Amino acid sequence: MLAFHQGRLLDHQFLLADGRTYSLGRGDDNHIAVTWDDRVSRHHARLNASDRDVRLTVSNSAANPVFLDGERIQEVVLRPGQSFVIGATRFELQQVTQSDSPQNPAIQQLAIDRRELKHLRYDDADKRIEVLTSLPSVIRESGVDRDLYLRLANLLLAGIRHAEGVAVVSMDVTTDRTVVLHQERRFEAEGSIRPSARLIRNAVLQQRTILHIWDEDAAGAGDAHYTQHSGFNWAFCTPLDEAGRTDFADAPSETAADLPSLHTGSPDETPTEDSGAAPADSVSRAFYVAGRSPGEGVRGNQRRLHADIKFTEFIAEIVTSLQRSRELERQQSGLRQFFSPPVLEALGKDLDTSLLEPRECDVTVLFCDLRGFSQHAEEQADNLTGLLERVSLALEVMTSQIL
């Protein structure tokens, strides 16, 4: 469970284990101690975690209300992706990954080489092109990462005919923890997918798509419950960004490096609790796609899956490139507040941020005292932005002649 205070993601993250009850409040004796918000009572609420959801019960002694989607609540069942608000703090649940790939010899793992996909032709190219035409608007109209994840997952479901579930996942390469950021099923009644942490780890560390295919008939009785529940016989994972990069993140409310919430005892691995957020540069994101193939033979299934992987990798490349471009634009926009155009031009587009790090060196400082600036600021108190722009333009004229 993540915590946001006044819109800013905090380092406090809480792992809620299946079957346990947690107290939430400002007191240090709570499992979830919210010491940073004085609107949270000493013992404000109780959380009962299960493998699929969390039941929140507000204490009678709570002085301030708890809100869900703008409505005051006393007791509610929360699912991954939902959030509740107390005072100036928002708590958001995120799903920790489970296991979709049975651990038995029936699994076939394939590492996909992009050179093998280069000359592969689509059997349904017209449909995939139609889906791709909506990709620019998907990225442009997504204000926060949650919206982007939702739209991308639905876009992949539309473009991959036999996909039954899509998830956007992340992995912290320093702790090996994998987390589901968002997931979508083609049919909601079928429940949530449980991505394989092993498959995600292999894809992220190798920086290539990894495909798992398994034979249900040969899987054995130990996996019968699993295959009946999920209905999948293949899954693949495609990295979105390089391990150690987070250019995909686009909004402060969704830039968590590690998003633990509901753990239901994965047979694949058991995530460990972390005391704080992982460094942002240690997280890599990926697409996780799972589905069921029709009975068209091993060769036919693999050829179709390779086409699906090529389609997914194409989307991943476009999304990553556009997100990186937007990140550079934001950097340039931020620098324009502090540097004149000649300085920005001297720094260049591929800015080496080490140039701006504190260090001992000889510098020349230009100090300009603006006569009557305080008086002008008082007179134009209702238009300080315009005053700042005019002063900045005037200073640019002078500095451009010096530089």
Secondary structure, DSSP 4 states (H G I P E B T S, - for coil): -EEEETTEEEEEE--EETT-EEEEESSTTSSEE-TT-TTS-TT-EEEEE-SS-EEEEE-TT-SS-EEETTEEESEEEE-TT-EEEETTEEEE--EEP---S-SSTTEEEEEPPHHHHTTPPPTTHHHHHHHHTTHHHHHHT--SHHHHHHHHHHHHHHH-TTEEEEEEEEEETTTTEEEEEEEEESSGGG------HHHHHHHHHHTS-EEEEE-TTTS-GGGHHHHHHH--SEEEEEESS-TT--TT--SGGG--S----EE---SS--PPP-SSPPPGGGEEEEEEEEE---SS-HHHHHHHHHHHHHHHHHHHHHHHHHHHHHHHHHHHHHHHTTS-HHHHHHH-SS--GGGGS-------------TTHHHHHHHTGGGHHHHHHHHHHHHHHHHHHH-
